[in-house]
Amino acid sequence: MSSSSDAPPTGAPVDTEPIKAVPVRHYGRWAAGVVILFLAFVIVRSIVTNDNFDWPVVWDYLVNPRVLRGLQNTLILTVISMVIGVVGGVLLAVMRLSPNPLMKGAAGVYIWLFRGTPLITQLVFWNFLAFAYPRLGLGVPFGPEFVSWDTNTLINQFTASLLGLGLNEAAYMAEIVRGGIQSIDSGQLEAASALGMKRTTTLRRIILPQAMRVIVPPTGNETIAMLKTTSLVVAIGYYELMVAVQTIYAQNFKTIPLLLTAVIWYLFMTSILTVIQVQIEKRFARGSSREVVRRPSWRNRMFSRGGGNVT
């Protein structure tokens, strides 16, 4: 234990020599940055100056009516398939979390089946369903049939594309929604049950609004992925963006320029969806994001330690 005599006398000079703080030199970062810039320059220059890309053809076909019609069909497929996927995913997630073993088991089998088989296989299956069921009808099981349809007429290429994309997406959305629901404290569900609220009302008013912060980001990613996954319907010949450019370059043999046209449109649409996703995430994160605590800069730290100027 030090005595009071050890303390410096009042009025004694205080060491105010400035501390010379030298920031760390990150030479590796500078070297990596130079390499990346050099490679980017080489790649961009190669793409711009390569005559085989035939950029005038790319710009001509960018607004070609056939390409725009394929683009329109791609957007329609994306929107409707995601609606089917989200609605089906919510229903399947609720079934998976249900105490009823039949509902839970049925949802589990559905998710297992659609996640366990390739999407392109499902698309081809729906397109050729008429080979297994030439006619589809409604009626009493093992009894009279009230109405029936020809399967080829009922399930055309567009319907087969929606069934393949939408039902497959529902299996993945079910796991996303289930994870979001389970991220909420179970005590809230118990408290709502103690107050006499029904399970469906609790999910709609309490659990799902809070789970949206967890559900929205992967749902946005799934939407962007769906936009690109629609290109798989080329397997059944539905006219979308990739089928449009394939049809054109099969006639004029401008394969690379037409593929670049599709690439530009896909990048443009995914960029827009990314911006929308960010805005939706910000909306649902309001009031829940923690404020970022900024660390003091090295100059401020040195100043607080040395008590003098920093040079």
C-alpha positions as CSV (number, residue, x, y, z in Angstrom):
1,M,0.0,0.0,0.0
2,S,1.5,3.3,-1.1
3,S,1.6,6.2,1.2
4,S,0.4,9.7,0.4
5,S,4.1,10.8,0.3
6,D,4.5,8.8,-2.9
7,A,2.2,11.1,-4.8
8,P,3.8,13.9,-6.8
9,P,3.7,17.2,-4.9
10,T,1.1,19.8,-5.9
11,G,2.3,21.9,-8.8
12,A,4.9,19.4,-10.0
13,P,5.4,19.4,-13.8
14,V,3.4,16.8,-15.7
15,D,4.9,15.0,-18.6
16,T,3.2,16.4,-21.7
17,E,5.5,15.0,-24.4
18,P,3.3,14.1,-27.4
19,I,3.0,10.5,-28.3
20,K,4.0,9.7,-31.8
21,A,1.5,7.1,-33.0
22,V,2.3,5.4,-36.3
23,P,-0.6,3.6,-37.9
24,V,0.0,0.0,-39.1
25,R,0.9,-0.2,-42.7
26,H,-1.2,-2.8,-44.6
27,Y,1.1,-3.5,-47.5
28,G,-0.7,-6.8,-48.3
29,R,-4.0,-4.9,-48.8
30,W,-2.4,-2.5,-51.2
31,A,-0.8,-5.3,-53.2
32,A,-4.1,-7.2,-53.4
33,G,-5.9,-4.1,-54.4
34,V,-3.5,-3.4,-57.2
35,V,-3.8,-7.0,-58.5
36,I,-7.6,-6.9,-58.4
37,L,-7.7,-3.6,-60.3
38,F,-5.2,-4.9,-62.9
39,L,-7.3,-8.1,-63.4
40,A,-10.5,-6.1,-63.6
41,F,-9.0,-3.8,-66.2
42,V,-7.8,-6.8,-68.3
43,I,-11.2,-8.5,-68.1
44,V,-13.2,-5.4,-69.0
45,R,-10.9,-4.5,-71.8
46,S,-11.1,-8.0,-73.2
47,I,-14.9,-8.0,-73.1
48,V,-15.2,-4.5,-74.7
49,T,-12.7,-5.0,-77.4
50,N,-13.5,-8.6,-78.4
51,D,-15.2,-8.5,-81.8
52,N,-16.6,-12.0,-81.2
53,F,-19.1,-10.6,-78.7
54,D,-20.6,-8.5,-81.4
55,W,-22.0,-5.8,-79.1
56,P,-24.1,-4.0,-81.9
57,V,-26.1,-7.2,-82.2
58,V,-26.5,-7.3,-78.4
59,W,-28.0,-3.8,-78.3
60,D,-30.2,-4.5,-81.3
61,Y,-31.8,-7.6,-79.8
62,L,-32.0,-6.1,-76.3
63,V,-35.4,-4.6,-77.1
64,N,-36.4,-7.2,-79.7
65,P,-40.2,-8.0,-79.5
66,R,-39.5,-11.7,-79.2
67,V,-37.0,-11.1,-76.4
68,L,-39.3,-8.8,-74.6
69,R,-42.2,-11.3,-74.8
70,G,-39.9,-13.9,-73.3
71,L,-38.9,-11.5,-70.6
72,Q,-42.6,-10.8,-69.8
73,N,-43.3,-14.5,-69.5
74,T,-40.3,-14.9,-67.2
75,L,-41.6,-12.1,-64.9
76,I,-45.1,-13.6,-64.8
77,L,-43.7,-17.1,-64.0
78,T,-41.6,-15.6,-61.2
79,V,-44.4,-13.6,-59.6
80,I,-47.1,-16.3,-59.7
81,S,-44.7,-19.1,-58.7
82,M,-43.5,-17.1,-55.7
83,V,-47.1,-16.4,-54.6
84,I,-47.8,-20.2,-54.8
85,G,-44.6,-20.9,-52.9
86,V,-45.1,-18.4,-50.1
87,V,-48.8,-19.3,-49.5
88,G,-48.0,-23.0,-49.7
89,G,-44.9,-22.6,-47.5
90,V,-46.8,-20.8,-44.8
91,L,-49.5,-23.6,-44.8
92,L,-46.9,-26.3,-44.7
93,A,-44.9,-24.7,-41.9
94,V,-48.1,-24.4,-39.8
95,M,-48.8,-28.0,-40.5
96,R,-45.3,-29.0,-39.6
97,L,-45.6,-27.3,-36.2
98,S,-49.1,-28.6,-35.6
99,P,-49.6,-31.0,-32.7
100,N,-51.8,-33.1,-35.0
101,P,-49.5,-36.0,-36.1
102,L,-51.4,-36.5,-39.4
103,M,-51.0,-32.9,-40.5
104,K,-47.4,-32.9,-39.3
105,G,-46.6,-36.1,-41.2
106,A,-48.3,-35.0,-44.4
107,A,-46.3,-31.8,-44.5
108,G,-43.1,-33.7,-43.7
109,V,-43.7,-36.1,-46.6
110,Y,-44.5,-33.3,-49.0
111,I,-41.3,-31.4,-48.1
112,W,-39.3,-34.6,-48.3
113,L,-40.7,-35.4,-51.8
114,F,-40.3,-32.0,-53.4
115,R,-36.9,-31.2,-51.9
116,G,-35.6,-34.7,-52.6
117,T,-36.2,-34.7,-56.4
118,P,-34.7,-32.4,-59.0
119,L,-36.8,-29.5,-60.1
120,I,-36.3,-30.2,-63.8
121,T,-37.7,-33.7,-63.2
122,Q,-40.8,-32.3,-61.6
123,L,-41.3,-29.9,-64.5
124,V,-41.1,-32.7,-67.0
125,F,-43.4,-34.9,-64.8
126,W,-46.1,-32.2,-64.7
127,N,-45.8,-31.6,-68.4
128,F,-46.3,-35.3,-69.3
129,L,-48.9,-36.0,-66.5
130,A,-51.4,-37.0,-69.2
131,F,-49.4,-40.2,-69.8
132,A,-50.3,-41.3,-66.2
133,Y,-53.8,-39.6,-65.9
134,P,-55.4,-39.0,-69.3
135,R,-58.3,-37.3,-67.6
136,L,-58.7,-35.5,-64.3
137,G,-62.0,-35.2,-62.6
138,L,-64.0,-34.3,-59.5
139,G,-66.5,-36.6,-57.8
140,V,-67.2,-39.0,-55.0
141,P,-64.4,-41.4,-54.3
142,F,-65.3,-44.8,-55.7
143,G,-68.5,-43.2,-56.9
144,P,-69.9,-41.0,-59.6
145,E,-67.8,-38.4,-61.3
146,F,-69.3,-34.9,-61.5
147,V,-66.9,-33.2,-63.9
148,S,-63.7,-34.1,-65.7
149,W,-61.2,-32.5,-68.0
150,D,-58.7,-33.7,-70.6
151,T,-55.3,-33.5,-68.8
152,N,-53.4,-32.2,-71.8
153,T,-55.9,-29.3,-72.1
154,L,-56.0,-28.6,-68.4
155,I,-52.2,-28.8,-67.8
156,N,-50.5,-27.0,-70.7
157,Q,-46.9,-25.8,-70.7
158,F,-47.7,-22.7,-68.7
159,T,-49.6,-24.6,-66.0
160,A,-47.0,-27.3,-65.9
161,S,-44.3,-24.6,-65.3
162,L,-46.3,-23.0,-62.5
163,L,-46.9,-26.4,-60.8
164,G,-43.3,-27.4,-61.0
165,L,-41.9,-24.0,-59.9
166,G,-44.6,-23.1,-57.3
167,L,-45.0,-26.5,-55.6
168,N,-41.2,-27.0,-55.4
169,E,-40.7,-23.5,-53.9
170,A,-43.4,-24.2,-51.3
171,A,-41.3,-27.0,-49.9
172,Y,-38.3,-24.6,-49.4
173,M,-40.4,-21.7,-48.1
174,A,-42.0,-24.1,-45.6
175,E,-38.6,-24.6,-43.9
176,I,-37.9,-20.9,-44.0
177,V,-41.2,-20.0,-42.4
178,R,-40.8,-22.8,-39.9
179,G,-37.4,-21.5,-38.9
180,G,-38.8,-18.0,-38.5
181,I,-41.7,-19.1,-36.3
182,Q,-39.4,-21.2,-34.1
183,S,-37.1,-18.2,-33.7
184,I,-39.8,-16.5,-31.6
185,D,-39.8,-17.2,-27.8
186,S,-42.3,-20.0,-27.1
187,G,-43.3,-18.1,-24.0
188,Q,-45.3,-15.7,-26.2
189,L,-47.4,-18.5,-27.6
190,E,-48.0,-19.8,-24.1
191,A,-49.0,-16.4,-22.8
192,A,-51.4,-15.9,-25.7
193,S,-52.9,-19.4,-25.0
194,A,-53.3,-18.5,-21.4
195,L,-55.3,-15.4,-22.4
196,G,-57.6,-17.6,-24.5
197,M,-56.4,-16.7,-27.9
198,K,-56.7,-19.4,-30.6
199,R,-53.6,-20.8,-32.1
200,T,-54.3,-19.4,-35.6
201,T,-55.0,-16.0,-34.2
202,T,-51.8,-16.1,-32.2
203,L,-49.8,-17.0,-35.3
204,R,-51.4,-14.3,-37.4
205,R,-51.2,-11.4,-34.9
206,I,-48.2,-12.2,-32.7
207,I,-45.8,-14.8,-34.0
208,L,-45.7,-14.2,-37.8
209,P,-45.3,-10.3,-37.5
210,Q,-42.2,-10.8,-35.4
211,A,-40.9,-13.8,-37.5
212,M,-41.0,-11.6,-40.6
213,R,-37.6,-10.2,-39.7
214,V,-36.2,-13.7,-40.0
215,I,-38.4,-14.8,-42.9
216,V,-37.9,-11.8,-45.3
217,P,-34.2,-12.0,-46.1
218,P,-34.2,-15.6,-47.3
219,T,-37.5,-15.0,-49.0
220,G,-35.9,-12.2,-51.0
221,N,-33.1,-14.6,-51.9
222,E,-35.6,-17.2,-53.0
223,T,-37.3,-14.7,-55.2
224,I,-34.1,-13.7,-56.9
225,A,-33.2,-17.4,-57.3
226,M,-36.7,-18.1,-58.7
227,L,-36.2,-15.4,-61.4
228,K,-33.2,-17.4,-62.7
229,T,-34.7,-20.8,-62.0
230,T,-37.5,-20.0,-64.5
231,S,-34.9,-20.7,-67.2
232,L,-35.3,-24.4,-66.5
233,V,-38.7,-24.4,-68.2
234,V,-36.7,-24.6,-71.4
235,A,-36.9,-28.4,-70.7
236,I,-40.6,-28.4,-71.5
237,G,-40.5,-25.7,-74.2
238,Y,-42.4,-22.9,-72.5
239,Y,-41.6,-19.5,-74.1
240,E,-39.6,-17.5,-71.6
241,L,-36.4,-15.4,-71.9
242,M,-33.9,-18.3,-72.5
243,V,-36.2,-20.0,-75.0
244,A,-36.6,-16.7,-76.8
245,V,-32.9,-16.1,-77.2
246,Q,-32.3,-19.8,-78.1
247,T,-35.0,-19.5,-80.8
248,I,-33.3,-16.5,-82.3
249,Y,-29.7,-17.7,-82.3
250,A,-30.9,-21.0,-83.8
251,Q,-31.9,-18.9,-86.8
252,N,-29.1,-16.4,-87.1
253,F,-26.3,-18.3,-85.3
254,K,-25.4,-15.3,-83.2
255,T,-25.1,-17.5,-80.1
256,I,-22.8,-15.4,-77.9
257,P,-24.5,-12.0,-78.5
258,L,-27.9,-13.4,-77.8
259,L,-26.7,-15.1,-74.6
260,L,-25.2,-11.7,-73.6
261,T,-28.6,-10.2,-74.2
262,A,-30.2,-12.6,-71.7
263,V,-27.4,-12.0,-69.2
264,I,-28.0,-8.2,-69.3
265,W,-31.7,-8.7,-68.7
266,Y,-31.2,-11.1,-65.9
267,L,-28.6,-8.8,-64.2
268,F,-31.0,-5.9,-64.6
269,M,-33.9,-7.7,-63.0
270,T,-32.0,-9.2,-60.2
271,S,-30.5,-5.8,-59.4
272,I,-34.0,-4.3,-59.1
273,L,-35.1,-7.2,-56.9
274,T,-32.1,-6.8,-54.7
275,V,-32.9,-3.1,-54.1
276,I,-36.5,-4.0,-53.3
277,Q,-35.3,-6.7,-50.9
278,V,-33.0,-4.3,-49.0
279,Q,-35.9,-1.8,-48.6
280,I,-38.3,-4.4,-47.3
281,E,-35.6,-5.7,-44.8
282,K,-35.1,-2.2,-43.5
283,R,-38.9,-1.7,-43.0
284,F,-39.2,-4.9,-41.0
285,A,-36.0,-4.3,-39.0
286,R,-37.2,-0.9,-37.7
287,G,-37.2,-0.7,-34.0
288,S,-35.3,-4.0,-33.6
289,S,-31.8,-3.2,-35.0
290,R,-29.3,-2.4,-32.4
291,E,-27.5,0.8,-32.6
292,V,-23.9,0.3,-33.9
293,V,-21.4,1.5,-31.3
294,R,-18.5,3.0,-33.1
295,R,-15.1,2.4,-31.7
296,P,-13.0,5.5,-31.2
297,S,-10.3,6.1,-33.7
298,W,-6.7,5.4,-32.9
299,R,-6.1,9.1,-32.7
300,N,-8.7,9.6,-30.0
301,R,-7.4,6.6,-28.1
302,M,-3.9,7.9,-28.2
303,F,-5.1,11.3,-27.1
304,S,-7.0,9.9,-24.2
305,R,-4.0,7.9,-23.0
306,G,-1.3,10.5,-23.4
307,G,-3.3,13.6,-22.5
308,G,-1.6,15.6,-25.1
309,N,-1.5,16.3,-28.8
310,V,-1.1,13.5,-31.3
311,T,1.1,14.0,-34.3
